């Protein structure tokens, strides 16, 4: 690393230097002198997750990887290069529903320090949920205190949903008008054509949901 790069590192507030590297898309250390902003945390299937950020050493032309976690570690889903001043932008289009852990990494020698490890590690990571639109209603009045099809007791504080086919205990995340709730399948229903979910009173309240309508779900 030349003197100009070292000066840029110091001006970025990184301090004493240590060198790590990303080779073949795998980081040998957690510290990364960059920050990233994942502009969308909740999207519908088929949509893109825009990601913007900056290399804290202000270097242009640095190769940047956007990576997603899988059962076998991290794999690269997009590549880009930093522009003047270190700024970069890229995006990711998930291919399935559910939760995705994302991170950005630099390729090549990385200037960093222990003092920047926690900050850069947090700022270079993001969590994105991918949903589909589904029809829902709610239930509970007249049934509170009774047994559910999955073996529990339905009460006013029970966080859960009814679904006709998903296994009991399946966790599903719902998104409605800026609110997000994760609940388990605890019962069977709804038994009205075209509806996929019956929300318990507690789930309905946490989502700010009305009587019937469309909610985003990860299942």
N, C-alpha and C positions, 0 to 999 in steps of 0.2 A: 504494500500500500504506500503511495507517495505522500509527500508532506502536505499537499493541498487537500487530499482526502482526510488526512488526520486532523487538519485544521477544521474542516467541515464537521467532523465528528464531534470535536470539542465544542464548536459553536452550537451544536444541536443539544448540548447538555448531557452527552453520554459519558464523558469522563475518561478514566483509564481504559485502555483498549485491550480486547481479547479477540482473537480471530477464530471463527468457526466457518463451516461451509455447508452448502446444500449440494449434494452430488446425486444425480439420477433421481431428483425429486424428493430425497430424504434428508431431513435436517439432522446434523450431528449434535446440535445443541438447541435449547429452546429459545435463547435470546435472539431477537431479530430487531435491528434498528429501523423499524417502520411502524406506521399506524394505519389502520384500515377502518372504513365505515361501510357496514352492510346496510344499504338504504332500505331494503324491505326485509322484515323478519317473518312476515306471514304473507304467503302468496297462493294463488290458485294454481292447480296443475296446468302445465303448459307455459306458465309465466317465467320470467327471468329475474334473477337476483342481481341487481347492479352493485358493484363493489368499487369504491374509490379509496385512495389512500395516498401516502407520501413516504418516500424513503427519507429517514431522518438525517441522513448524511447529505441530502440534497443532490445526489448524483443522478445524472441523466443516463439513459441507456442501460440501466440495470435490469436484468431479466427477473421478472416477478411471476411466481406460480400461485395460482388459486387452487387449493386442495380441499378435498372432502374426505371425512373419515369413513372407513369401511371396516368390515370384520377382519381385514388383514392389514390394518394400518391406514396410512393416508395415500390417496391417489390424486394425481393432478387432473383437474377438470377444465382449466383455462390457463393461458399464458399471455403475458404482455410485457412491455418495457416501460420503464419510468421515463417521463419527459423532462423538460427543463425544470430545474428546481426539485426534482425527485417525485413529482406527482404522477400517479398512474390511475388507470381505470380499466375494469374488465367486467365480466358478468358470468352467471352460471344458470343453466336451465336444468333443474332436477328432472329425472325421468320417472320418478315414482312418488307416491304420497309418503308422508311421515316427517320425521325430524332429521335434519342434516347439520352436522358440525363442520364448519368451514374454517380455514385459516389461510393466510398469505405468507409466502416465504420468498427469500431472495436466492438466486442461483449464484454460486461462487463465494469468494471470501467475504465474510461478514464482520464488520467492526462493531463491537458491542462491549458492555461491561456488566458486572454483577449488579450495579446500581440501577441499570435499565431493564433488567431481566423481567421483573414482575410487571412493570408498566407495558413494555413492548409485547410481552406474551399475551396479555389481556387485550390490548388494542389490535392485535393481529388476528384475533379469533372472532367467530360469530356463530350464532345458532339460528337456523331458518326452518320454519315449518311449512309443509306443502299440503294443501287441502283440496277437497272437491266440494261443490255446492250440494247440499242435501236438504230435504224437507223434514221439519220437526214440529212437534207439538209438546204438550206437557201433561202430566197426570199427578194425582195425589189426593185431591179432595175426596173424602169418603173412604180412602184406602189407607190412610195413615194408621200405623200400628199393626197393619197386616203383614203377612209373610210374602216375600217376593219369590218368583219362580227359581231364583238362584239360591234360595235358602236363607236370606237375610230378613230383617225387619225394616219396613219402610217407615221413616219418620220425617219430621220437618227439616232435620239437619243432614239427611242422607244425601251425599253427593254421588249421583249415579245416573244411568240412562237405561231405558228399555230398548231392546232390539230383537228382531225376530230370529236371527240366525247366528250372530257372533257368539263365540263361547263365553260363558259366564266368567267375569274377571278381566276380560279384554279391556285394556286401557285405550281410550280414544280422546284426542284433543279436539276441542271445538273453539271456533273463533266467530265472534258476532259483534259487529260495530265497535271494533277496537278492544274488545275484551276476550280473554283466552282462558279456558278452563279445561283441565284434564279430569275425566271421570271414568269409572269402570262400568261395564255392562253388568247390571244387577237383576234384571227382570226381562220378561218377554213382552213384546208389543212394538210399536202401536198396531192396532188392528183396524186401521183406517187406510184404505187404498192410497198409495202414492207417498205415504209418510214412512220415513226410515227410523226416526228416533222419537221416543217419549222422554222428556227431561223430568227429573224429580223437581220438587219445589225449590230445593237448595241450589241445584244446577241452574234452573231457570233464573233465580235471583242473581247468582254470581255472574251470569252472562248478560243480564239486563234484557232477557228475552220476553216477548209478548206471549200470546196464546198459541199462534201458529206462524210459521214463516220459514225462511231459508237460513240455514246456518252452514258454515264451512266445517268440514270434519276431515280427520286424517285417516278415516276408514270408510 
